[in-house]
Amino acid sequence: MFAYLFLLFWFLHLNGIPGISFGEARICNLLIGHGKNISLIQDLALEHVRVLNSIFKAQVLNQSPFNDVEFRLGRLQVMFGSCDAFEKDNFLRAFDRHDFRDFCLAYLFSHLDFEGGTAGYASVGTVCQDSHNSGFITSLNYGSDRSLEDSALTFTHEVGHNFGAKHDSDYSDPECIKKDYIMNEVYDDSQDFDKDGKSYRTKFSECSIASMREKLGELSRQDNLCFKSEWDVP
């Protein structure tokens, strides 16, 4: 079974925007950043999905009846907009105006520098809903490009929210707070490893895992799972 994703890449209109120079445009234009090569954009999308699967399959979707579920890119689309600054709630609200009911989740990938260093944002517990089953990430933070690894982990963090996980600091269990797990509210690029040599940055806390499994159970009881077979491509 597959959890199909709709991924939309936000590109800048290079023509017709007064006061935006080509140099400034490069800052928020993913397409230019990848040499106007759509195949590279597709590779970028697939790598984010690969990292998402590697983490979720090992830690969340690893118990019956969900151990045969994986994320799959259902549709990749390009959208053109401006390089204007956006407030995160308004940006997500505008994205939510689109109809994504045919997909488990929809995500917007941008190269915009959001106020306060926001690297991603998502609705909580909305996977499989007809609306607000969404989020966004950006590959630009405080004027600097983010690495593919950082971007993919942010994507995984936001999808964790969609599946019902809160920030680890919102749980009362100290074991979930003391390490820099995926759902840490503030992203820390330092490396801290468990006894098996695995970075905590690539692990969900037990609190997050419990919340996500609770959400999956809730969807299952309501017969509201959006997972589809290979032949039911949106």
C-alpha positions as CSV (number, residue, x, y, z in Angstrom):
1,M,0.0,0.0,0.0
2,F,1.1,3.5,-0.7
3,A,0.7,6.9,0.9
4,Y,0.7,9.1,-2.2
5,L,2.2,12.6,-1.9
6,F,1.6,15.7,-3.9
7,L,4.8,17.8,-4.1
8,L,4.6,21.3,-5.4
9,F,7.7,23.4,-6.2
10,W,7.4,27.2,-5.9
11,F,9.2,29.0,-8.6
12,L,9.7,32.7,-9.1
13,H,8.3,34.7,-12.1
14,L,11.5,36.3,-13.5
15,N,9.6,38.6,-15.8
16,G,7.2,41.4,-14.9
17,I,8.2,41.9,-11.2
18,P,9.3,45.5,-10.7
19,G,12.2,46.0,-8.4
20,I,13.5,42.4,-8.4
21,S,16.9,42.0,-9.9
22,F,18.2,38.7,-11.4
23,G,20.6,38.4,-8.5
24,E,17.8,38.8,-6.0
25,A,15.6,36.4,-7.9
26,R,18.2,33.7,-7.6
27,I,17.8,33.7,-3.8
28,C,14.3,32.3,-3.9
29,N,14.2,30.5,-7.2
30,L,14.6,26.7,-7.0
31,L,14.5,26.3,-10.8
32,I,17.4,28.6,-11.4
33,G,19.3,27.0,-8.6
34,H,19.1,23.7,-10.4
35,G,20.0,25.1,-13.8
36,K,16.4,25.1,-15.1
37,N,16.7,21.3,-15.1
38,I,13.3,19.7,-14.2
39,S,14.9,16.3,-14.0
40,L,17.1,17.5,-11.1
41,I,14.0,18.9,-9.4
42,Q,12.4,15.5,-9.7
43,D,15.5,13.8,-8.3
44,L,15.4,16.3,-5.4
45,A,11.8,15.4,-4.7
46,L,12.5,11.7,-4.9
47,E,15.4,12.0,-2.5
48,H,13.2,13.7,0.1
49,V,10.7,10.8,-0.2
50,R,13.5,8.3,0.1
51,V,14.7,9.7,3.4
52,L,11.1,10.0,4.6
53,N,10.5,6.3,3.8
54,S,13.8,5.2,5.4
55,I,12.9,6.8,8.7
56,F,9.1,6.0,8.8
57,K,9.5,2.4,7.6
58,A,12.1,1.7,10.3
59,Q,10.4,3.5,13.2
60,V,6.7,4.1,12.6
61,L,5.3,2.0,9.7
62,N,7.0,-1.2,11.0
63,Q,4.1,-2.9,12.7
64,S,1.0,-4.7,11.4
65,P,-1.2,-3.6,9.7
66,F,0.9,-0.7,8.5
67,N,4.2,-2.4,7.8
68,D,3.4,-2.7,4.1
69,V,2.8,1.0,3.7
70,E,5.3,3.4,2.2
71,F,5.3,6.9,0.8
72,R,5.3,7.4,-2.9
73,L,5.4,10.5,-5.1
74,G,2.0,10.7,-6.7
75,R,2.3,14.0,-8.5
76,L,5.0,16.7,-9.0
77,Q,3.9,20.1,-10.0
78,V,5.5,23.5,-10.6
79,M,3.9,26.7,-9.4
80,F,5.0,30.3,-10.1
81,G,4.8,33.1,-7.6
82,S,6.8,36.1,-6.3
83,C,9.8,36.5,-4.1
84,D,7.8,38.5,-1.6
85,A,8.2,37.7,2.1
86,F,5.5,35.6,3.6
87,E,4.4,34.9,7.2
88,K,4.3,31.1,7.7
89,D,0.6,30.8,8.7
90,N,-0.5,32.9,5.7
91,F,1.7,31.0,3.4
92,L,0.3,27.6,4.5
93,R,-3.2,29.0,4.4
94,A,-2.8,30.1,0.8
95,F,-1.4,26.6,-0.1
96,D,-4.4,25.0,1.6
97,R,-6.8,26.7,-0.8
98,H,-5.9,24.0,-3.3
99,D,-7.7,20.7,-3.4
100,F,-5.5,17.8,-2.2
101,R,-8.2,15.3,-1.3
102,D,-6.8,12.7,-3.7
103,F,-3.5,12.6,-1.8
104,C,-2.5,11.6,1.7
105,L,-0.4,14.7,2.0
106,A,0.6,17.7,0.0
107,Y,3.8,19.7,0.4
108,L,5.2,22.9,-1.0
109,F,8.9,23.1,-1.5
110,S,10.3,26.7,-1.6
111,H,13.5,28.6,-1.5
112,L,12.1,31.5,0.5
113,D,13.7,32.9,3.7
114,F,10.9,33.0,6.3
115,E,10.9,35.4,9.2
116,G,12.3,33.9,12.4
117,G,14.2,31.2,10.7
118,T,11.2,29.0,9.9
119,A,12.5,26.0,7.9
120,G,9.1,24.2,7.6
121,Y,5.5,24.3,8.8
122,A,2.6,21.8,8.8
123,S,-0.8,21.2,10.1
124,V,-0.9,18.7,13.0
125,G,-2.8,15.4,12.8
126,T,-4.2,16.1,9.4
127,V,-2.9,13.1,7.3
128,C,-5.7,11.6,5.1
129,Q,-8.0,14.6,5.7
130,D,-9.8,16.2,2.7
131,S,-8.3,19.6,3.7
132,H,-5.3,20.9,5.6
133,N,-3.4,17.7,4.8
134,S,-0.4,19.8,4.0
135,G,2.8,21.6,4.9
136,F,5.8,23.3,3.4
137,I,9.6,23.4,3.7
138,T,12.2,25.8,2.5
139,S,15.8,25.2,1.5
140,L,16.8,28.7,2.6
141,N,17.4,29.8,6.2
142,Y,18.8,33.1,7.4
143,G,20.2,33.8,3.9
144,S,22.0,30.5,3.6
145,D,21.3,27.4,1.5
146,R,20.3,24.4,3.6
147,S,21.9,21.0,2.9
148,L,19.9,18.2,1.3
149,E,20.2,16.3,4.6
150,D,18.8,19.2,6.6
151,S,16.0,19.8,4.2
152,A,15.0,16.1,4.1
153,L,15.0,15.9,7.9
154,T,12.8,19.0,8.1
155,F,10.5,17.3,5.6
156,T,10.3,14.3,7.9
157,H,9.8,16.5,10.9
158,E,6.8,18.2,9.3
159,V,5.2,14.9,8.1
160,G,5.6,13.8,11.7
161,H,3.3,16.7,12.7
162,N,0.8,15.6,10.0
163,F,0.8,12.1,11.6
164,G,0.0,13.6,15.0
165,A,3.4,14.1,16.6
166,K,4.0,17.2,18.7
167,H,7.4,18.8,19.4
168,D,9.2,16.7,22.0
169,S,9.3,19.6,24.4
170,D,5.5,19.4,24.5
171,Y,5.6,16.0,26.1
172,S,6.1,15.4,29.8
173,D,8.4,12.4,29.5
174,P,12.0,13.7,30.1
175,E,13.4,10.8,28.0
176,C,11.7,12.4,24.9
177,I,13.1,15.9,25.7
178,K,16.8,15.4,26.5
179,K,18.0,14.3,23.1
180,D,17.8,16.1,19.8
181,Y,15.3,13.8,18.1
182,I,13.6,14.6,14.8
183,M,10.7,16.4,16.6
184,N,12.9,18.7,18.6
185,E,11.4,22.2,18.2
186,V,14.7,23.8,17.4
187,Y,16.7,22.1,14.7
188,D,20.3,21.4,15.9
189,D,22.8,20.4,13.3
190,S,25.2,19.0,15.9
191,Q,25.6,15.3,16.1
192,D,24.6,13.2,19.1
193,F,24.6,9.4,18.7
194,D,22.9,6.5,20.5
195,K,24.7,3.3,21.7
196,D,24.4,1.9,18.2
197,G,26.1,4.8,16.6
198,K,22.8,6.2,15.1
199,S,22.3,10.0,15.1
200,Y,19.4,11.1,17.2
201,R,18.7,13.6,14.5
202,T,17.4,10.7,12.4
203,K,15.3,9.2,15.1
204,F,11.8,9.9,16.5
205,S,11.4,9.8,20.2
206,E,9.2,7.2,21.8
207,C,6.7,9.9,22.5
208,S,6.5,10.9,18.8
209,I,6.2,7.3,17.7
210,A,3.3,6.7,20.2
211,S,1.4,9.8,19.0
212,M,1.8,8.7,15.3
213,R,0.7,5.2,16.0
214,E,-2.3,6.5,17.9
215,K,-3.2,8.6,14.9
216,L,-2.9,5.6,12.6
217,G,-5.1,3.6,14.9
218,E,-7.7,6.4,15.0
219,L,-7.8,6.6,11.2
220,S,-8.1,2.8,10.9
221,R,-11.0,2.7,13.3
222,Q,-12.8,5.4,11.3
223,D,-12.1,3.6,8.1
224,N,-10.5,6.9,6.9
225,L,-7.0,5.7,5.8
226,C,-5.9,7.2,2.6
227,F,-3.4,4.5,1.7
228,K,-4.0,3.1,-1.8
229,S,-2.8,0.2,-3.9
230,E,-0.3,0.5,-6.7
231,W,-3.1,0.6,-9.2
232,D,-5.0,3.5,-7.6
233,V,-2.6,6.2,-8.5
234,P,-4.2,9.7,-8.0
